[in-house]
Amino acid sequence: MTAKCSELLAHRATVVADWADRMPLRDVYIFGDHAGADVGAGAKLKIAIEYSSDASDEMMRGWQRENSTDFAGLRQALGTQIALYADQDYDVWPPIRNAVRAPLLTIRKVRVVQTPAI
């Protein structure tokens, strides 16, 4: 991974971590075969989330606002489109679970993991 990709990846992980701290989320994963370092035109940054069971009412209201705008604030802050995976039935979870043992980067509750192309 080039220095430029590493900087972009760290920036995106920090943006997602800052966002996730305000949301009712336990764990957040940026994942993919390039783990979001070089999402090009037309590609989406892949983000998988796991909900927290002890979220405050304020966090839940924040989540509802974000959800109602299709996460426009997060997309704008990241400067790219996102694909958000929340349902545990998605086939993205087994590769994430395998890759989380050796994350590329961890910032608070956000882990960046490299998975095969999904």
Phi and psi restraints in degrees (range 20) as a CNS / XPLOR table:
assign (resid 1 and name C) (resid 2 and name N)
       (resid 2 and name CA) (resid 2 and name C) 1.0 -75.2 20.0 2
assign (resid 2 and name N) (resid 2 and name CA)
       (resid 2 and name C) (resid 3 and name N) 1.0 164.3 20.0 2
assign (resid 2 and name C) (resid 3 and name N)
       (resid 3 and name CA) (resid 3 and name C) 1.0 -61.5 20.0 2
assign (resid 3 and name N) (resid 3 and name CA)
       (resid 3 and name C) (resid 4 and name N) 1.0 -39.1 20.0 2
assign (resid 3 and name C) (resid 4 and name N)
       (resid 4 and name CA) (resid 4 and name C) 1.0 -63.4 20.0 2
assign (resid 4 and name N) (resid 4 and name CA)
       (resid 4 and name C) (resid 5 and name N) 1.0 -43.1 20.0 2
assign (resid 4 and name C) (resid 5 and name N)
       (resid 5 and name CA) (resid 5 and name C) 1.0 -64.2 20.0 2
assign (resid 5 and name N) (resid 5 and name CA)
       (resid 5 and name C) (resid 6 and name N) 1.0 -40.5 20.0 2
assign (resid 5 and name C) (resid 6 and name N)
       (resid 6 and name CA) (resid 6 and name C) 1.0 -62.3 20.0 2
assign (resid 6 and name N) (resid 6 and name CA)
       (resid 6 and name C) (resid 7 and name N) 1.0 -41.5 20.0 2
assign (resid 6 and name C) (resid 7 and name N)
       (resid 7 and name CA) (resid 7 and name C) 1.0 -64.7 20.0 2
assign (resid 7 and name N) (resid 7 and name CA)
       (resid 7 and name C) (resid 8 and name N) 1.0 -43.9 20.0 2
assign (resid 7 and name C) (resid 8 and name N)
       (resid 8 and name CA) (resid 8 and name C) 1.0 -63.9 20.0 2
assign (resid 8 and name N) (resid 8 and name CA)
       (resid 8 and name C) (resid 9 and name N) 1.0 -42.7 20.0 2
assign (resid 8 and name C) (resid 9 and name N)
       (resid 9 and name CA) (resid 9 and name C) 1.0 -62.3 20.0 2
assign (resid 9 and name N) (resid 9 and name CA)
       (resid 9 and name C) (resid 10 and name N) 1.0 -45.8 20.0 2
assign (resid 9 and name C) (resid 10 and name N)
       (resid 10 and name CA) (resid 10 and name C) 1.0 -62.9 20.0 2
assign (resid 10 and name N) (resid 10 and name CA)
       (resid 10 and name C) (resid 11 and name N) 1.0 -40.6 20.0 2
assign (resid 10 and name C) (resid 11 and name N)
       (resid 11 and name CA) (resid 11 and name C) 1.0 -62.1 20.0 2
assign (resid 11 and name N) (resid 11 and name CA)
       (resid 11 and name C) (resid 12 and name N) 1.0 -49.2 20.0 2
assign (resid 11 and name C) (resid 12 and name N)
       (resid 12 and name CA) (resid 12 and name C) 1.0 -63.5 20.0 2
assign (resid 12 and name N) (resid 12 and name CA)
       (resid 12 and name C) (resid 13 and name N) 1.0 -40.3 20.0 2
assign (resid 12 and name C) (resid 13 and name N)
       (resid 13 and name CA) (resid 13 and name C) 1.0 -64.5 20.0 2
assign (resid 13 and name N) (resid 13 and name CA)
       (resid 13 and name C) (resid 14 and name N) 1.0 -37.7 20.0 2
assign (resid 13 and name C) (resid 14 and name N)
       (resid 14 and name CA) (resid 14 and name C) 1.0 -67.2 20.0 2
assign (resid 14 and name N) (resid 14 and name CA)
       (resid 14 and name C) (resid 15 and name N) 1.0 -42.8 20.0 2
assign (resid 14 and name C) (resid 15 and name N)
       (resid 15 and name CA) (resid 15 and name C) 1.0 -60.3 20.0 2
assign (resid 15 and name N) (resid 15 and name CA)
       (resid 15 and name C) (resid 16 and name N) 1.0 -46.0 20.0 2
assign (resid 15 and name C) (resid 16 and name N)
       (resid 16 and name CA) (resid 16 and name C) 1.0 -65.5 20.0 2
assign (resid 16 and name N) (resid 16 and name CA)
       (resid 16 and name C) (resid 17 and name N) 1.0 -39.7 20.0 2
assign (resid 16 and name C) (resid 17 and name N)
       (resid 17 and name CA) (resid 17 and name C) 1.0 -64.2 20.0 2
assign (resid 17 and name N) (resid 17 and name CA)
       (resid 17 and name C) (resid 18 and name N) 1.0 -43.2 20.0 2
assign (resid 17 and name C) (resid 18 and name N)
       (resid 18 and name CA) (resid 18 and name C) 1.0 -61.1 20.0 2
assign (resid 18 and name N) (resid 18 and name CA)
       (resid 18 and name C) (resid 19 and name N) 1.0 -41.7 20.0 2
assign (resid 18 and name C) (resid 19 and name N)
       (resid 19 and name CA) (resid 19 and name C) 1.0 -66.0 20.0 2
assign (resid 19 and name N) (resid 19 and name CA)
       (resid 19 and name C) (resid 20 and name N) 1.0 -46.5 20.0 2
assign (resid 19 and name C) (resid 20 and name N)
       (resid 20 and name CA) (resid 20 and name C) 1.0 -63.8 20.0 2
assign (resid 20 and name N) (resid 20 and name CA)
       (resid 20 and name C) (resid 21 and name N) 1.0 -30.7 20.0 2
assign (resid 20 and name C) (resid 21 and name N)
       (resid 21 and name CA) (resid 21 and name C) 1.0 -62.4 20.0 2
assign (resid 21 and name N) (resid 21 and name CA)
       (resid 21 and name C) (resid 22 and name N) 1.0 -23.7 20.0 2
assign (resid 21 and name C) (resid 22 and name N)
       (resid 22 and name CA) (resid 22 and name C) 1.0 -97.5 20.0 2
assign (resid 22 and name N) (resid 22 and name CA)
       (resid 22 and name C) (resid 23 and name N) 1.0 -0.4 20.0 2
assign (resid 22 and name C) (resid 23 and name N)
       (resid 23 and name CA) (resid 23 and name C) 1.0 -111.6 20.0 2
assign (resid 23 and name N) (resid 23 and name CA)
       (resid 23 and name C) (resid 24 and name N) 1.0 159.7 20.0 2
assign (resid 23 and name C) (resid 24 and name N)
       (resid 24 and name CA) (resid 24 and name C) 1.0 -80.1 20.0 2
assign (resid 24 and name N) (resid 24 and name CA)
       (resid 24 and name C) (resid 25 and name N) 1.0 61.4 20.0 2
assign (resid 24 and name C) (resid 25 and name N)
       (resid 25 and name CA) (resid 25 and name C) 1.0 -120.9 20.0 2
assign (resid 25 and name N) (resid 25 and name CA)
       (resid 25 and name C) (resid 26 and name N) 1.0 140.8 20.0 2
assign (resid 25 and name C) (resid 26 and name N)
       (resid 26 and name CA) (resid 26 and name C) 1.0 -90.9 20.0 2
assign (resid 26 and name N) (resid 26 and name CA)
       (resid 26 and name C) (resid 27 and name N) 1.0 -49.9 20.0 2
assign (resid 26 and name C) (resid 27 and name N)
       (resid 27 and name CA) (resid 27 and name C) 1.0 -137.3 20.0 2
assign (resid 27 and name N) (resid 27 and name CA)
       (resid 27 and name C) (resid 28 and name N) 1.0 145.7 20.0 2
assign (resid 27 and name C) (resid 28 and name N)
       (resid 28 and name CA) (resid 28 and name C) 1.0 -134.5 20.0 2
assign (resid 28 and name N) (resid 28 and name CA)
       (resid 28 and name C) (resid 29 and name N) 1.0 137.9 20.0 2
assign (resid 28 and name C) (resid 29 and name N)
       (resid 29 and name CA) (resid 29 and name C) 1.0 -127.5 20.0 2
assign (resid 29 and name N) (resid 29 and name CA)
       (resid 29 and name C) (resid 30 and name N) 1.0 127.6 20.0 2
assign (resid 29 and name C) (resid 30 and name N)
       (resid 30 and name CA) (resid 30 and name C) 1.0 -96.2 20.0 2
assign (resid 30 and name N) (resid 30 and name CA)
       (resid 30 and name C) (resid 31 and name N) 1.0 125.7 20.0 2
assign (resid 30 and name C) (resid 31 and name N)
       (resid 31 and name CA) (resid 31 and name C) 1.0 -141.8 20.0 2
assign (resid 31 and name N) (resid 31 and name CA)
       (resid 31 and name C) (resid 32 and name N) 1.0 168.2 20.0 2
assign (resid 31 and name C) (resid 32 and name N)
       (resid 32 and name CA) (resid 32 and name C) 1.0 141.5 20.0 2
assign (resid 32 and name N) (resid 32 and name CA)
       (resid 32 and name C) (resid 33 and name N) 1.0 178.3 20.0 2
assign (resid 32 and name C) (resid 33 and name N)
       (resid 33 and name CA) (resid 33 and name C) 1.0 -70.2 20.0 2
assign (resid 33 and name N) (resid 33 and name CA)
       (resid 33 and name C) (resid 34 and name N) 1.0 -22.0 20.0 2
assign (resid 33 and name C) (resid 34 and name N)
       (resid 34 and name CA) (resid 34 and name C) 1.0 -116.2 20.0 2
assign (resid 34 and name N) (resid 34 and name CA)
       (resid 34 and name C) (resid 35 and name N) 1.0 4.4 20.0 2
assign (resid 34 and name C) (resid 35 and name N)
       (resid 35 and name CA) (resid 35 and name C) 1.0 51.1 20.0 2
assign (resid 35 and name N) (resid 35 and name CA)
       (resid 35 and name C) (resid 36 and name N) 1.0 33.6 20.0 2
assign (resid 35 and name C) (resid 36 and name N)
       (resid 36 and name CA) (resid 36 and name C) 1.0 80.7 20.0 2
assign (resid 36 and name N) (resid 36 and name CA)
       (resid 36 and name C) (resid 37 and name N) 1.0 5.2 20.0 2
assign (resid 36 and name C) (resid 37 and name N)
       (resid 37 and name CA) (resid 37 and name C) 1.0 -73.6 20.0 2
assign (resid 37 and name N) (resid 37 and name CA)
       (resid 37 and name C) (resid 38 and name N) 1.0 -31.6 20.0 2
assign (resid 37 and name C) (resid 38 and name N)
       (resid 38 and name CA) (resid 38 and name C) 1.0 -137.4 20.0 2
assign (resid 38 and name N) (resid 38 and name CA)
       (resid 38 and name C) (resid 39 and name N) 1.0 51.9 20.0 2
assign (resid 38 and name C) (resid 39 and name N)
       (resid 39 and name CA) (resid 39 and name C) 1.0 -64.7 20.0 2
assign (resid 39 and name N) (resid 39 and name CA)
       (resid 39 and name C) (resid 40 and name N) 1.0 117.4 20.0 2
assign (resid 39 and name C) (resid 40 and name N)
       (resid 40 and name CA) (resid 40 and name C) 1.0 -92.7 20.0 2
assign (resid 40 and name N) (resid 40 and name CA)
       (resid 40 and name C) (resid 41 and name N) 1.0 -175.8 20.0 2
assign (resid 40 and name C) (resid 41 and name N)
       (resid 41 and name CA) (resid 41 and name C) 1.0 -58.3 20.0 2
assign (resid 41 and name N) (resid 41 and name CA)
       (resid 41 and name C) (resid 42 and name N) 1.0 131.8 20.0 2
assign (resid 41 and name C) (resid 42 and name N)
       (resid 42 and name CA) (resid 42 and name C) 1.0 85.9 20.0 2
assign (resid 42 and name N) (resid 42 and name CA)
       (resid 42 and name C) (resid 43 and name N) 1.0 -16.2 20.0 2
assign (resid 42 and name C) (resid 43 and name N)
       (resid 43 and name CA) (resid 43 and name C) 1.0 -88.6 20.0 2
assign (resid 43 and name N) (resid 43 and name CA)
       (resid 43 and name C) (resid 44 and name N) 1.0 159.1 20.0 2
assign (resid 43 and name C) (resid 44 and name N)
       (resid 44 and name CA) (resid 44 and name C) 1.0 -118.5 20.0 2
assign (resid 44 and name N) (resid 44 and name CA)
       (resid 44 and name C) (resid 45 and name N) 1.0 142.6 20.0 2
assign (resid 44 and name C) (resid 45 and name N)
       (resid 45 and name CA) (resid 45 and name C) 1.0 -74.0 20.0 2
assign (resid 45 and name N) (resid 45 and name CA)
       (resid 45 and name C) (resid 46 and name N) 1.0 124.5 20.0 2
assign (resid 45 and name C) (resid 46 and name N)
       (resid 46 and name CA) (resid 46 and name C) 1.0 -90.7 20.0 2
assign (resid 46 and name N) (resid 46 and name CA)
       (resid 46 and name C) (resid 47 and name N) 1.0 124.0 20.0 2
assign (resid 46 and name C) (resid 47 and name N)
       (resid 47 and name CA) (resid 47 and name C) 1.0 -130.0 20.0 2
assign (resid 47 and name N) (resid 47 and name CA)
       (resid 47 and name C) (resid 48 and name N) 1.0 126.1 20.0 2
assign (resid 47 and name C) (resid 48 and name N)
       (resid 48 and name CA) (resid 48 and name C) 1.0 -111.7 20.0 2
assign (resid 48 and name N) (resid 48 and name CA)
       (resid 48 and name C) (resid 49 and name N) 1.0 139.8 20.0 2
assign (resid 48 and name C) (resid 49 and name N)
       (resid 49 and name CA) (resid 49 and name C) 1.0 -128.3 20.0 2
assign (resid 49 and name N) (resid 49 and name CA)
       (resid 49 and name C) (resid 50 and name N) 1.0 149.8 20.0 2
assign (resid 49 and name C) (resid 50 and name N)
       (resid 50 and name CA) (resid 50 and name C) 1.0 -124.4 20.0 2
assign (resid 50 and name N) (resid 50 and name CA)
       (resid 50 and name C) (resid 51 and name N) 1.0 130.0 20.0 2
assign (resid 50 and name C) (resid 51 and name N)
       (resid 51 and name CA) (resid 51 and name C) 1.0 -74.6 20.0 2
assign (resid 51 and name N) (resid 51 and name CA)
       (resid 51 and name C) (resid 52 and name N) 1.0 151.9 20.0 2
assign (resid 51 and name C) (resid 52 and name N)
       (resid 52 and name CA) (resid 52 and name C) 1.0 -93.1 20.0 2
assign (resid 52 and name N) (resid 52 and name CA)
       (resid 52 and name C) (resid 53 and name N) 1.0 144.3 20.0 2
assign (resid 52 and name C) (resid 53 and name N)
       (resid 53 and name CA) (resid 53 and name C) 1.0 -88.7 20.0 2
assign (resid 53 and name N) (resid 53 and name CA)
       (resid 53 and name C) (resid 54 and name N) 1.0 -8.0 20.0 2
assign (resid 53 and name C) (resid 54 and name N)
       (resid 54 and name CA) (resid 54 and name C) 1.0 -119.0 20.0 2
assign (resid 54 and name N) (resid 54 and name CA)
       (resid 54 and name C) (resid 55 and name N) 1.0 46.7 20.0 2
assign (resid 54 and name C) (resid 55 and name N)
       (resid 55 and name CA) (resid 55 and name C) 1.0 -82.3 20.0 2
assign (resid 55 and name N) (resid 55 and name CA)
       (resid 55 and name C) (resid 56 and name N) 1.0 142.3 20.0 2
assign (resid 55 and name C) (resid 56 and name N)
       (resid 56 and name CA) (resid 56 and name C) 1.0 -76.5 20.0 2
assign (resid 56 and name N) (resid 56 and name CA)
       (resid 56 and name C) (resid 57 and name N) 1.0 164.3 20.0 2
assign (resid 56 and name C) (resid 57 and name N)
       (resid 57 and name CA) (resid 57 and name C) 1.0 -60.3 20.0 2
assign (resid 57 and name N) (resid 57 and name CA)
       (resid 57 and name C) (resid 58 and name N) 1.0 -38.2 20.0 2
assign (resid 57 and name C) (resid 58 and name N)
       (resid 58 and name CA) (resid 58 and name C) 1.0 -62.5 20.0 2
assign (resid 58 and name N) (resid 58 and name CA)
       (resid 58 and name C) (resid 59 and name N) 1.0 -43.1 20.0 2
assign (resid 58 and name C) (resid 59 and name N)
       (resid 59 and name CA) (resid 59 and name C) 1.0 -62.9 20.0 2
assign (resid 59 and name N) (resid 59 and name CA)
       (resid 59 and name C) (resid 60 and name N) 1.0 -40.7 20.0 2
assign (resid 59 and name C) (resid 60 and name N)
       (resid 60 and name CA) (resid 60 and name C) 1.0 -65.3 20.0 2
assign (resid 60 and name N) (resid 60 and name CA)
       (resid 60 and name C) (resid 61 and name N) 1.0 -39.0 20.0 2
assign (resid 60 and name C) (resid 61 and name N)
       (resid 61 and name CA) (resid 61 and name C) 1.0 -64.6 20.0 2
assign (resid 61 and name N) (resid 61 and name CA)
       (resid 61 and name C) (resid 62 and name N) 1.0 -40.6 20.0 2
assign (resid 61 and name C) (resid 62 and name N)
       (resid 62 and name CA) (resid 62 and name C) 1.0 -60.9 20.0 2
assign (resid 62 and name N) (resid 62 and name CA)
       (resid 62 and name C) (resid 63 and name N) 1.0 -42.3 20.0 2
assign (resid 62 and name C) (resid 63 and name N)
       (resid 63 and name CA) (resid 63 and name C) 1.0 -62.7 20.0 2
assign (resid 63 and name N) (resid 63 and name CA)
       (resid 63 and name C) (resid 64 and name N) 1.0 -44.0 20.0 2
assign (resid 63 and name C) (resid 64 and name N)
       (resid 64 and name CA) (resid 64 and name C) 1.0 -62.1 20.0 2
assign (resid 64 and name N) (resid 64 and name CA)
       (resid 64 and name C) (resid 65 and name N) 1.0 -40.3 20.0 2
assign (resid 64 and name C) (resid 65 and name N)
       (resid 65 and name CA) (resid 65 and name C) 1.0 -62.7 20.0 2
assign (resid 65 and name N) (resid 65 and name CA)
       (resid 65 and name C) (resid 66 and name N) 1.0 -47.4 20.0 2
assign (resid 65 and name C) (resid 66 and name N)
       (resid 66 and name CA) (resid 66 and name C) 1.0 -59.6 20.0 2
assign (resid 66 and name N) (resid 66 and name CA)
       (resid 66 and name C) (resid 67 and name N) 1.0 -46.6 20.0 2
assign (resid 66 and name C) (resid 67 and name N)
       (resid 67 and name CA) (resid 67 and name C) 1.0 -62.2 20.0 2
assign (resid 67 and name N) (resid 67 and name CA)
       (resid 67 and name C) (resid 68 and name N) 1.0 -38.8 20.0 2
assign (resid 67 and name C) (resid 68 and name N)
       (resid 68 and name CA) (resid 68 and name C) 1.0 -67.4 20.0 2
assign (resid 68 and name N) (resid 68 and name CA)
       (resid 68 and name C) (resid 69 and name N) 1.0 -21.8 20.0 2
assign (resid 68 and name C) (resid 69 and name N)
       (resid 69 and name CA) (resid 69 and name C) 1.0 -101.5 20.0 2
assign (resid 69 and name N) (resid 69 and name CA)
       (resid 69 and name C) (resid 70 and name N) 1.0 9.4 20.0 2
assign (resid 69 and name C) (resid 70 and name N)
       (resid 70 and name CA) (resid 70 and name C) 1.0 57.3 20.0 2
assign (resid 70 and name N) (resid 70 and name CA)
       (resid 70 and name C) (resid 71 and name N) 1.0 37.4 20.0 2
assign (resid 70 and name C) (resid 71 and name N)
       (resid 71 and name CA) (resid 71 and name C) 1.0 60.8 20.0 2
assign (resid 71 and name N) (resid 71 and name CA)
       (resid 71 and name C) (resid 72 and name N) 1.0 38.2 20.0 2
assign (resid 71 and name C) (resid 72 and name N)
       (resid 72 and name CA) (resid 72 and name C) 1.0 -59.8 20.0 2
assign (resid 72 and name N) (resid 72 and name CA)
       (resid 72 and name C) (resid 73 and name N) 1.0 -40.7 20.0 2
assign (resid 72 and name C) (resid 73 and name N)
       (resid 73 and name CA) (resid 73 and name C) 1.0 -63.0 20.0 2
assign (resid 73 and name N) (resid 73 and name CA)
       (resid 73 and name C) (resid 74 and name N) 1.0 -42.0 20.0 2
assign (resid 73 and name C) (resid 74 and name N)
       (resid 74 and name CA) (resid 74 and name C) 1.0 -66.2 20.0 2
assign (resid 74 and name N) (resid 74 and name CA)
       (resid 74 and name C) (resid 75 and name N) 1.0 -44.9 20.0 2
assign (resid 74 and name C) (resid 75 and name N)
       (resid 75 and name CA) (resid 75 and name C) 1.0 -60.3 20.0 2
assign (resid 75 and name N) (resid 75 and name CA)
       (resid 75 and name C) (resid 76 and name N) 1.0 -42.2 20.0 2
assign (resid 75 and name C) (resid 76 and name N)
       (resid 76 and name CA) (resid 76 and name C) 1.0 -65.4 20.0 2
assign (resid 76 and name N) (resid 76 and name CA)
       (resid 76 and name C) (resid 77 and name N) 1.0 -44.4 20.0 2
assign (resid 76 and name C) (resid 77 and name N)
       (resid 77 and name CA) (resid 77 and name C) 1.0 -63.6 20.0 2
assign (resid 77 and name N) (resid 77 and name CA)
       (resid 77 and name C) (resid 78 and name N) 1.0 -35.2 20.0 2
assign (resid 77 and name C) (resid 78 and name N)
       (resid 78 and name CA) (resid 78 and name C) 1.0 -79.2 20.0 2
assign (resid 78 and name N) (resid 78 and name CA)
       (resid 78 and name C) (resid 79 and name N) 1.0 -26.3 20.0 2
assign (resid 78 and name C) (resid 79 and name N)
       (resid 79 and name CA) (resid 79 and name C) 1.0 75.5 20.0 2
assign (resid 79 and name N) (resid 79 and name CA)
       (resid 79 and name C) (resid 80 and name N) 1.0 23.7 20.0 2
assign (resid 79 and name C) (resid 80 and name N)
       (resid 80 and name CA) (resid 80 and name C) 1.0 -156.5 20.0 2
assign (resid 80 and name N) (resid 80 and name CA)
       (resid 80 and name C) (resid 81 and name N) 1.0 165.4 20.0 2
assign (resid 80 and name C) (resid 81 and name N)
       (resid 81 and name CA) (resid 81 and name C) 1.0 -75.6 20.0 2
assign (resid 81 and name N) (resid 81 and name CA)
       (resid 81 and name C) (resid 82 and name N) 1.0 155.7 20.0 2
assign (resid 81 and name C) (resid 82 and name N)
       (resid 82 and name CA) (resid 82 and name C) 1.0 -127.4 20.0 2
assign (resid 82 and name N) (resid 82 and name CA)
       (resid 82 and name C) (resid 83 and name N) 1.0 153.3 20.0 2
assign (resid 82 and name C) (resid 83 and name N)
       (resid 83 and name CA) (resid 83 and name C) 1.0 -117.9 20.0 2
assign (resid 83 and name N) (resid 83 and name CA)
       (resid 83 and name C) (resid 84 and name N) 1.0 117.0 20.0 2
assign (resid 83 and name C) (resid 84 and name N)
       (resid 84 and name CA) (resid 84 and name C) 1.0 -105.1 20.0 2
assign (resid 84 and name N) (resid 84 and name CA)
       (resid 84 and name C) (resid 85 and name N) 1.0 126.8 20.0 2
assign (resid 84 and name C) (resid 85 and name N)
       (resid 85 and name CA) (resid 85 and name C) 1.0 -116.2 20.0 2
assign (resid 85 and name N) (resid 85 and name CA)
       (resid 85 and name C) (resid 86 and name N) 1.0 116.8 20.0 2
assign (resid 85 and name C) (resid 86 and name N)
       (resid 86 and name CA) (resid 86 and name C) 1.0 -118.2 20.0 2
assign (resid 86 and name N) (resid 86 and name CA)
       (resid 86 and name C) (resid 87 and name N) 1.0 -32.7 20.0 2
assign (resid 86 and name C) (resid 87 and name N)
       (resid 87 and name CA) (resid 87 and name C) 1.0 -70.4 20.0 2
assign (resid 87 and name N) (resid 87 and name CA)
       (resid 87 and name C) (resid 88 and name N) 1.0 125.7 20.0 2
assign (resid 87 and name C) (resid 88 and name N)
       (resid 88 and name CA) (resid 88 and name C) 1.0 -67.3 20.0 2
assign (resid 88 and name N) (resid 88 and name CA)
       (resid 88 and name C) (resid 89 and name N) 1.0 -8.6 20.0 2
assign (resid 88 and name C) (resid 89 and name N)
       (resid 89 and name CA) (resid 89 and name C) 1.0 -83.5 20.0 2
assign (resid 89 and name N) (resid 89 and name CA)
       (resid 89 and name C) (resid 90 and name N) 1.0 -11.9 20.0 2
assign (resid 89 and name C) (resid 90 and name N)
       (resid 90 and name CA) (resid 90 and name C) 1.0 -60.9 20.0 2
assign (resid 90 and name N) (resid 90 and name CA)
       (resid 90 and name C) (resid 91 and name N) 1.0 148.1 20.0 2
assign (resid 90 and name C) (resid 91 and name N)
       (resid 91 and name CA) (resid 91 and name C) 1.0 -77.8 20.0 2
assign (resid 91 and name N) (resid 91 and name CA)
       (resid 91 and name C) (resid 92 and name N) 1.0 5.0 20.0 2
assign (resid 91 and name C) (resid 92 and name N)
       (resid 92 and name CA) (resid 92 and name C) 1.0 -77.0 20.0 2
assign (resid 92 and name N) (resid 92 and name CA)
       (resid 92 and name C) (resid 93 and name N) 1.0 -21.7 20.0 2
assign (resid 92 and name C) (resid 93 and name N)
       (resid 93 and name CA) (resid 93 and name C) 1.0 -68.4 20.0 2
assign (resid 93 and name N) (resid 93 and name CA)
       (resid 93 and name C) (resid 94 and name N) 1.0 -43.8 20.0 2
assign (resid 93 and name C) (resid 94 and name N)
       (resid 94 and name CA) (resid 94 and name C) 1.0 -57.7 20.0 2
assign (resid 94 and name N) (resid 94 and name CA)
       (resid 94 and name C) (resid 95 and name N) 1.0 -45.7 20.0 2
assign (resid 94 and name C) (resid 95 and name N)
       (resid 95 and name CA) (resid 95 and name C) 1.0 -64.5 20.0 2
assign (resid 95 and name N) (resid 95 and name CA)
       (resid 95 and name C) (resid 96 and name N) 1.0 -34.9 20.0 2
assign (resid 95 and name C) (resid 96 and name N)
       (resid 96 and name CA) (resid 96 and name C) 1.0 -64.8 20.0 2
assign (resid 96 and name N) (resid 96 and name CA)
       (resid 96 and name C) (resid 97 and name N) 1.0 -45.9 20.0 2
assign (resid 96 and name C) (resid 97 and name N)
       (resid 97 and name CA) (resid 97 and name C) 1.0 -59.6 20.0 2
assign (resid 97 and name N) (resid 97 and name CA)
       (resid 97 and name C) (resid 98 and name N) 1.0 -37.8 20.0 2
assign (resid 97 and name C) (resid 98 and name N)
       (resid 98 and name CA) (resid 98 and name C) 1.0 -69.6 20.0 2
assign (resid 98 and name N) (resid 98 and name CA)
       (resid 98 and name C) (resid 99 and name N) 1.0 -41.7 20.0 2
assign (resid 98 and name C) (resid 99 and name N)
       (resid 99 and name CA) (resid 99 and name C) 1.0 -76.5 20.0 2
assign (resid 99 and name N) (resid 99 and name CA)
       (resid 99 and name C) (resid 100 and name N) 1.0 -22.8 20.0 2
assign (resid 99 and name C) (resid 100 and name N)
       (resid 100 and name CA) (resid 100 and name C) 1.0 -67.0 20.0 2
assign (resid 100 and name N) (resid 100 and name CA)
       (resid 100 and name C) (resid 101 and name N) 1.0 -15.2 20.0 2
assign (resid 100 and name C) (resid 101 and name N)
       (resid 101 and name CA) (resid 101 and name C) 1.0 -66.0 20.0 2
assign (resid 101 and name N) (resid 101 and name CA)
       (resid 101 and name C) (resid 102 and name N) 1.0 -24.5 20.0 2
assign (resid 101 and name C) (resid 102 and name N)
       (resid 102 and name CA) (resid 102 and name C) 1.0 -138.1 20.0 2
assign (resid 102 and name N) (resid 102 and name CA)
       (resid 102 and name C) (resid 103 and name N) 1.0 70.3 20.0 2
assign (resid 102 and name C) (resid 103 and name N)
       (resid 103 and name CA) (resid 103 and name C) 1.0 -65.6 20.0 2
assign (resid 103 and name N) (resid 103 and name CA)
       (resid 103 and name C) (resid 104 and name N) 1.0 149.5 20.0 2
assign (resid 103 and name C) (resid 104 and name N)
       (resid 104 and name CA) (resid 104 and name C) 1.0 -72.9 20.0 2
assign (resid 104 and name N) (resid 104 and name CA)
       (resid 104 and name C) (resid 105 and name N) 1.0 -30.8 20.0 2
assign (resid 104 and name C) (resid 105 and name N)
       (resid 105 and name CA) (resid 105 and name C) 1.0 -160.9 20.0 2
assign (resid 105 and name N) (resid 105 and name CA)
       (resid 105 and name C) (resid 106 and name N) 1.0 141.9 20.0 2
assign (resid 105 and name C) (resid 106 and name N)
       (resid 106 and name CA) (resid 106 and name C) 1.0 -131.0 20.0 2
assign (resid 106 and name N) (resid 106 and name CA)
       (resid 106 and name C) (resid 107 and name N) 1.0 126.7 20.0 2
assign (resid 106 and name C) (resid 107 and name N)
       (resid 107 and name CA) (resid 107 and name C) 1.0 -131.8 20.0 2
assign (resid 107 and name N) (resid 107 and name CA)
       (resid 107 and name C) (resid 108 and name N) 1.0 108.0 20.0 2
assign (resid 107 and name C) (resid 108 and name N)
       (resid 108 and name CA) (resid 108 and name C) 1.0 50.8 20.0 2
assign (resid 108 and name N) (resid 108 and name CA)
       (resid 108 and name C) (resid 109 and name N) 1.0 -117.1 20.0 2
assign (resid 108 and name C) (resid 109 and name N)
       (resid 109 and name CA) (resid 109 and name C) 1.0 -92.7 20.0 2
assign (resid 109 and name N) (resid 109 and name CA)
       (resid 109 and name C) (resid 110 and name N) 1.0 10.2 20.0 2
assign (resid 109 and name C) (resid 110 and name N)
       (resid 110 and name CA) (resid 110 and name C) 1.0 -103.3 20.0 2
assign (resid 110 and name N) (resid 110 and name CA)
       (resid 110 and name C) (resid 111 and name N) 1.0 129.0 20.0 2
assign (resid 110 and name C) (resid 111 and name N)
       (resid 111 and name CA) (resid 111 and name C) 1.0 -120.4 20.0 2
assign (resid 111 and name N) (resid 111 and name CA)
       (resid 111 and name C) (resid 112 and name N) 1.0 133.4 20.0 2
assign (resid 111 and name C) (resid 112 and name N)
       (resid 112 and name CA) (resid 112 and name C) 1.0 -99.8 20.0 2
assign (resid 112 and name N) (resid 112 and name CA)
       (resid 112 and name C) (resid 113 and name N) 1.0 122.2 20.0 2
assign (resid 112 and name C) (resid 113 and name N)
       (resid 113 and name CA) (resid 113 and name C) 1.0 -128.8 20.0 2
assign (resid 113 and name N) (resid 113 and name CA)
       (resid 113 and name C) (resid 114 and name N) 1.0 143.0 20.0 2
assign (resid 113 and name C) (resid 114 and name N)
       (resid 114 and name CA) (resid 114 and name C) 1.0 -95.1 20.0 2
assign (resid 114 and name N) (resid 114 and name CA)
       (resid 114 and name C) (resid 115 and name N) 1.0 123.3 20.0 2
assign (resid 114 and name C) (resid 115 and name N)
       (resid 115 and name CA) (resid 115 and name C) 1.0 -123.4 20.0 2
assign (resid 115 and name N) (resid 115 and name CA)
       (resid 115 and name C) (resid 116 and name N) 1.0 162.1 20.0 2
assign (resid 115 and name C) (resid 116 and name N)
       (resid 116 and name CA) (resid 116 and name C) 1.0 -61.2 20.0 2
assign (resid 116 and name N) (resid 116 and name CA)
       (resid 116 and name C) (resid 117 and name N) 1.0 159.6 20.0 2
assign (resid 116 and name C) (resid 117 and name N)
       (resid 117 and name CA) (resid 117 and name C) 1.0 -55.9 20.0 2
assign (resid 117 and name N) (resid 117 and name CA)
       (resid 117 and name C) (resid 118 and name N) 1.0 128.8 20.0 2
